[in-house]
Amino acid sequence: MKDLSKEIKAYALKNALEFGKADPSRILPKLFQHGLEKSEIKEIIPKITATIKEINSLSTAEKEKQYTEYKKLVIIKEEKPHELPELPNVKGAVITRLPPEPSKYLHLGHALSFILNSIYAKRYNGKCLLRFEDANPEKVSQEYVDAILDDIDNYLEIKYESIKYVSEDMPLFYKYAEKIINSDNAYMCFCDREKMQKLRFEGKSCECHKNPIKKNKEEWEKFLEGKYMKGEAILRLKGDMKSKNYVMRDPVIFRAVAEKHFIHGNKYKIWPMYDFYNPIEDSIMGITHILRSNEFETRVELQDYIKDLLKLNKQTIIQYGRFTVIDTTTKGREIRDLIKSGEYIGWDDPRLVTLKALRRRGITKEALYELTNQMGLSKKQVNLDFDMIAAINRKIIDPIANRYSFVKDPVALKIKNRPNLKTIKVPIHPDKKETRTINVDTETIFISKEDFKKFKGKEIRLLHLYNIKLGNKDDSADFVSLENKDIPKINWVSKGVQCTILMPDCSLTTGLAEEAIERLKKGKLLQFERLGFARFDNKKKGVYETWFAHK
């Protein structure tokens, strides 16, 4: 068998730098490009395993250094950029919409949907319209409107043609409701919730269904005047009580709501349901294509039925598999409860995939756009692991995020016989010529408590500096040499600043970071060597606060 040890090391180093740790399953397929035969797989697996164990034990800096020597062996196939498919039924400009309900903060699923709609409108020289679906006074608020606008404008940077609020069209909704009542396709219902649900389940109409048009019109007027409280009356569409599609069984299209609306106050007492106002808005706004997840699939029949009753234009509807992220929730009610209980710090808690959380963690807009292109319009539900998001983001930020040193739970070392060095210059990034100057003319060097315990009594190299031998019992060390030996390399800080890192599980890592981070602007992405990528969030009372992004 051909000796592929160098090729194994090359791919293992590349894989480890891209994903934090090398994975055997990603190395083996690459070796077939170098002459590996299928019959030789069993023989080469132990060599891959041993190499990966060695590579994963190295520091990031050492991996980067070794990779410069081995990367010439890596065969990189030109990756075709992911492209979204063409839209059907395009006749002129494409008009899409972003329809958030301002009842919670946006999450990853919203972002992917909004990006899709934005990309297609731009591709066909059309327009993307922003529509706030604010027809539920019990949930919507200005707080959420402001948060959504901030996410769309300042994070996703989506350009939309105009902003509209569904509540602006309340008089029109009433007019259309009366039209449906007059055509005997809607009726006022006074059944309680339990009875209505039971009859719908059984596929039977209630006695209210038989009321004449005149009575329905009279009761509708009383309804609008606020004569009926919440739960006492509703307006229902005459659908098909025998339909296999449950939503077609005489659905509710208007209800009474006592809550004040954040724009209109108590002006309106009767509010339309989603399935009524949504098809009307899509039609009157001139939407040509609706791109949304297939969780709305059962509602298409009902919404098309309403368009037919009102003689409204229909749109081309393209539905794709829903995006979900494993081990997190996007449900507004659950998140509110977690925040209220104090378990979560807010809508930007790092355990969430709200856009506020992703942004503070350092997930770039470009990563979300690339993720959207990769997901495409697949009909299958996509269960995302955060590692997939991190892998995309890593490729984007690795070339631009400068390196800095951080030590957790610092231990102060007094180095005996240290050389007479005042300062050293260290590259801010392996691929950049720019350097940062570090003052080493100090009696004390700080390393992490973890490294001290792990290497006490042993010779190690202070990364970019020199070699020392740690003491066994105290916090002192002896200078050994300046030679860059093949020994463990650890991070250190001389004159450091207090720094915290908010981790993905919301725990707080505290320690010292090198002074160079004092020059960082808020929001800047960085890499703490041997730890991972982070985002500088704020400075409070002399402490530099960062949020961990990923390895």
LINGIHU-V964437 format. One record per residue. N is the residue number from 0. PHI is phi in whole degrees, 0 to 359 (NA if undefined). NEAR is the number of other ideal C-beta (glycine too) atoms within 12 Angstrom. D_FIRST is the distance of its C-alpha to the first C-alpha in Angstrom with 2 decimals. Layout:
n-><N N>
phi-><PHI PHI>
near-><NEAR NEAR>
d_first-><D_FIRST D_FIRST>
//
This chain:
n-><0 1 2 3 4 5 6 7 8 9 10 11 12 13 14 15 16 17 18 19 20 21 22 23 24 25 26 27 28 29 30 31 32 33 34 35 36 37 38 39 40 41 42 43 44 45 46 47 48 49 50 51 52 53 54 55 56 57 58 59 60 61 62 63 64 65 66 67 68 69 70 71 72 73 74 75 76 77 78 79 80 81 82 83 84 85 86 87 88 89 90 91 92 93 94 95 96 97 98 99 100 101 102 103 104 105 106 107 108 109 110 111 112 113 114 115 116 117 118 119 120 121 122 123 124 125 126 127 128 129 130 131 132 133 134 135 136 137 138 139 140 141 142 143 144 145 146 147 148 149 150 151 152 153 154 155 156 157 158 159 160 161 162 163 164 165 166 167 168 169 170 171 172 173 174 175 176 177 178 179 180 181 182 183 184 185 186 187 188 189 190 191 192 193 194 195 196 197 198 199 200 201 202 203 204 205 206 207 208 209 210 211 212 213 214 215 216 217 218 219 220 221 222 223 224 225 226 227 228 229 230 231 232 233 234 235 236 237 238 239 240 241 242 243 244 245 246 247 248 249 250 251 252 253 254 255 256 257 258 259 260 261 262 263 264 265 266 267 268 269 270 271 272 273 274 275 276 277 278 279 280 281 282 283 284 285 286 287 288 289 290 291 292 293 294 295 296 297 298 299 300 301 302 303 304 305 306 307 308 309 310 311 312 313 314 315 316 317 318 319 320 321 322 323 324 325 326 327 328 329 330 331 332 333 334 335 336 337 338 339 340 341 342 343 344 345 346 347 348 349 350 351 352 353 354 355 356 357 358 359 360 361 362 363 364 365 366 367 368 369 370 371 372 373 374 375 376 377 378 379 380 381 382 383 384 385 386 387 388 389 390 391 392 393 394 395 396 397 398 399 400 401 402 403 404 405 406 407 408 409 410 411 412 413 414 415 416 417 418 419 420 421 422 423 424 425 426 427 428 429 430 431 432 433 434 435 436 437 438 439 440 441 442 443 444 445 446 447 448 449 450 451 452 453 454 455 456 457 458 459 460 461 462 463 464 465 466 467 468 469 470 471 472 473 474 475 476 477 478 479 480 481 482 483 484 485 486 487 488 489 490 491 492 493 494 495 496 497 498 499 500 501 502 503 504 505 506 507 508 509 510 511 512 513 514 515 516 517 518 519 520 521 522 523 524 525 526 527 528 529 530 531 532 533 534 535 536 537 538 539 540 541 542 543 544 545 546 547 548 549 550>
phi-><NA 298 285 247 300 290 294 301 295 299 288 295 296 298 296 295 290 279 239 90 223 283 238 305 295 269 273 307 301 292 285 295 289 250 103 295 261 300 292 260 301 301 288 270 305 300 293 297 300 295 295 297 300 293 295 292 274 279 285 300 298 291 300 297 296 292 295 300 279 259 296 294 275 281 267 253 281 293 277 283 298 292 232 284 292 290 275 278 55 270 230 88 293 266 242 243 221 249 248 288 271 282 240 194 276 293 236 304 301 300 301 296 294 295 296 303 297 292 299 291 299 291 300 256 53 254 225 243 249 263 231 276 271 257 263 234 304 289 241 280 200 295 305 287 301 298 294 295 298 297 296 288 283 255 247 287 55 275 265 245 284 202 241 224 249 305 296 296 257 304 302 292 298 297 298 292 298 296 297 290 296 296 268 63 246 210 212 279 240 241 287 286 302 297 294 300 295 297 293 297 297 278 74 242 276 271 295 295 302 272 300 289 304 302 296 298 294 296 290 298 297 296 301 295 283 86 286 246 277 304 90 272 205 214 256 242 275 279 254 220 291 258 296 289 275 303 293 276 277 42 291 284 241 216 217 270 226 274 293 288 271 292 254 261 61 258 301 246 252 243 235 283 276 308 291 270 285 298 295 294 297 301 283 287 275 76 296 260 225 249 249 206 287 283 294 267 303 291 271 300 301 294 293 293 297 295 298 294 299 262 55 255 292 257 242 279 255 241 246 236 297 290 268 227 249 298 66 210 243 240 284 304 296 296 294 302 295 294 289 298 284 90 291 251 279 158 293 255 304 297 278 264 244 293 294 299 291 298 295 289 279 101 282 280 303 299 294 291 293 293 300 299 297 288 288 62 243 300 283 281 295 253 261 272 263 301 300 292 297 297 297 292 295 299 297 281 266 303 287 243 278 290 265 217 260 220 237 276 44 296 245 274 252 258 267 282 60 294 292 276 252 268 218 228 250 236 301 284 198 303 259 241 280 298 236 242 264 243 281 245 275 226 287 242 240 258 232 285 301 297 293 298 293 290 246 300 83 244 272 223 250 284 312 73 244 203 265 224 246 283 287 273 242 248 263 251 208 248 294 248 193 268 297 277 277 274 229 305 244 231 279 206 220 266 270 258 238 297 216 237 234 279 274 301 269 75 280 247 261 244 175 243 245 294 302 301 288 298 270 286 271 303 93 288 272 213 234 276 304 68 237 152 275 211 233 288 263 189 236 229 51 82 257 271 263 234 245 287 265 184 283>
near-><17 17 16 30 22 22 31 37 34 33 40 44 37 32 33 35 37 31 31 25 24 34 24 28 16 21 39 31 20 31 36 20 18 25 16 27 15 14 10 21 20 14 18 31 20 16 29 34 20 20 33 30 19 22 35 26 20 31 31 37 33 32 36 30 23 28 29 19 16 26 24 14 25 27 18 14 9 6 11 8 10 18 16 28 18 16 28 17 16 21 13 13 21 35 37 42 42 44 37 39 30 38 30 33 42 44 37 41 37 40 43 44 40 43 41 42 46 36 34 38 33 23 21 26 13 28 27 38 33 34 40 38 35 38 41 28 32 20 23 32 26 18 18 30 30 19 31 42 25 22 38 34 22 17 35 39 21 36 21 30 25 18 24 26 29 40 32 25 30 31 17 23 34 28 19 34 42 25 23 37 34 20 20 20 28 39 41 43 38 28 27 16 18 11 19 29 18 15 23 30 13 15 19 18 24 27 16 26 29 15 27 16 22 15 21 35 25 18 30 35 22 22 37 29 16 19 18 26 17 20 19 22 34 38 41 40 40 33 31 22 25 15 19 12 23 21 30 27 31 35 38 33 43 41 35 31 32 19 21 17 30 26 22 23 12 16 19 33 29 41 40 41 32 32 33 43 40 37 40 37 41 40 29 27 33 24 38 33 37 42 39 36 31 24 18 26 21 20 28 28 25 33 38 26 30 40 29 19 28 33 15 28 21 22 31 24 30 33 25 30 24 26 39 25 32 18 16 30 28 33 19 27 15 19 31 23 14 23 25 14 12 11 18 26 25 23 34 32 31 36 31 40 41 41 40 35 42 44 37 35 41 41 45 34 29 25 37 40 30 29 36 38 24 27 35 26 33 24 15 16 20 27 17 31 19 32 21 26 38 32 30 32 36 35 26 27 32 34 18 22 34 33 41 46 48 44 39 32 20 32 31 25 37 22 32 19 15 28 19 11 22 14 19 24 18 30 24 28 25 28 18 15 9 15 18 26 22 34 22 31 17 23 16 24 43 39 43 35 22 20 37 33 18 17 28 25 18 22 25 34 34 45 38 36 39 31 30 39 27 36 21 15 11 16 22 25 40 23 27 25 19 18 13 18 17 15 24 26 34 44 42 45 41 37 24 35 32 27 43 31 39 33 25 33 19 24 15 21 29 25 35 36 44 42 27 33 40 21 20 29 15 18 21 28 40 40 40 44 39 31 34 35 41 42 38 39 32 21 22 13 10 13 24 37 29 44 40 38 43 39 30>
d_first-><0.00 3.78 6.41 8.59 11.19 13.89 13.60 13.86 16.84 18.37 18.56 19.65 22.38 23.51 23.74 25.58 28.04 28.78 29.27 30.13 27.09 23.44 22.55 19.10 20.07 20.50 17.20 14.72 16.23 16.00 12.21 12.36 14.32 11.48 9.19 7.84 8.53 11.19 9.87 7.20 10.32 11.61 8.86 9.03 12.83 13.94 12.43 14.30 17.33 17.59 17.41 19.96 22.21 22.31 23.02 25.67 27.53 28.15 31.35 31.51 32.51 29.53 27.14 28.96 28.83 25.08 24.45 26.42 23.81 20.72 22.29 21.66 18.00 19.35 19.87 23.23 24.46 28.20 29.81 32.81 35.74 37.02 40.30 42.98 44.15 47.50 50.61 52.63 56.36 56.56 59.99 60.68 59.96 58.02 59.79 57.91 59.00 57.94 60.06 59.69 62.19 63.25 63.10 60.00 57.49 54.77 51.28 47.83 48.73 51.78 49.80 47.30 50.25 52.30 49.49 48.91 52.62 52.85 49.92 51.31 54.84 53.65 51.45 54.49 57.00 58.72 59.89 58.68 61.58 61.73 63.81 64.67 65.32 67.96 69.95 69.56 71.92 70.84 67.36 67.36 68.33 68.44 65.92 63.23 64.32 63.98 60.56 59.28 60.65 59.00 55.59 55.95 57.55 55.87 52.43 51.36 53.63 54.44 57.30 59.77 62.89 65.37 65.99 67.94 69.08 69.57 72.76 74.35 74.78 76.58 79.75 77.68 76.00 79.48 80.65 77.79 78.37 82.01 81.04 78.95 81.76 84.29 82.19 82.13 78.38 78.56 80.74 81.69 80.46 82.01 79.92 78.29 74.50 74.04 76.16 74.51 70.98 72.17 73.71 70.71 68.50 70.95 71.23 74.99 77.22 79.58 83.34 82.89 81.01 84.36 86.33 88.00 87.07 90.29 89.54 85.94 87.26 89.81 87.29 84.83 87.51 88.13 84.38 84.23 87.26 85.53 87.72 84.78 82.58 78.88 78.15 81.63 80.86 78.05 77.81 75.64 74.42 75.31 71.99 71.12 71.51 69.75 66.66 63.26 62.41 64.11 64.75 67.07 69.46 72.28 70.36 72.14 72.52 74.95 75.71 78.02 76.59 78.82 76.50 77.24 74.95 73.67 75.09 77.96 79.22 81.29 82.11 80.18 80.41 78.57 74.93 72.67 69.50 66.10 66.06 69.44 69.11 65.49 66.04 69.28 67.67 64.75 67.34 69.93 67.34 66.04 62.47 60.53 57.19 56.53 52.96 52.69 50.65 51.26 53.12 56.17 55.48 58.40 60.76 60.29 62.73 65.37 65.11 65.30 68.33 70.05 69.34 70.93 73.99 74.51 73.58 70.86 67.93 64.53 61.19 57.69 55.95 52.16 50.80 47.31 45.66 46.98 44.97 44.87 43.23 42.07 44.07 46.92 50.23 51.85 55.09 58.07 60.10 57.36 56.70 60.46 60.79 57.91 59.51 62.98 61.90 60.40 56.90 55.66 56.88 57.57 56.18 53.69 52.31 48.57 47.77 49.15 47.79 51.14 51.01 53.01 50.35 47.39 49.22 50.09 46.53 45.33 43.85 44.55 46.34 43.44 41.09 43.56 43.78 40.01 39.89 42.66 40.76 37.69 39.88 41.90 44.29 42.21 44.53 42.45 43.34 40.93 40.33 39.22 37.61 38.86 35.27 35.01 38.11 36.85 33.53 35.57 38.08 35.53 34.21 37.85 39.11 36.19 37.00 40.70 41.13 41.98 40.70 43.11 43.10 44.48 44.95 45.91 48.63 48.96 49.47 51.39 49.98 52.17 49.93 51.43 51.38 49.77 49.60 52.40 50.71 52.91 50.50 46.88 45.50 42.55 40.90 42.09 38.77 35.45 36.03 39.75 41.65 44.48 44.85 46.92 48.98 48.92 51.76 50.49 53.86 54.46 54.85 52.83 49.29 48.42 45.13 44.50 45.64 42.24 40.48 43.23 42.80 39.03 38.92 42.31 42.31 39.05 38.34 37.37 37.59 40.14 38.23 39.36 41.84 41.24 40.04 42.31 42.45 43.96 46.74 46.55 49.89 51.47 50.56 50.33 47.46 47.07 45.81 42.90 41.70 40.96 37.45 34.75 32.64 29.55 31.77 32.81 34.79 37.69 40.33 43.89 47.25 50.10 53.12 52.09 53.81 54.13 51.60 50.85 47.98 48.79 45.68 44.64 46.35 49.50 49.26 50.15 48.04 50.25 49.60 49.89 48.43 48.66 51.84 50.18 50.27 54.06 53.70 51.91 53.84 54.17 51.39 48.87 45.21 43.34 40.33 40.91 37.97 35.78 37.91 37.87 39.96 43.70 46.89 49.98 52.71 55.86 57.61 60.19 62.29 59.91 56.81 54.00 52.90 49.49 47.77 44.10 42.17 38.59 35.57>
//
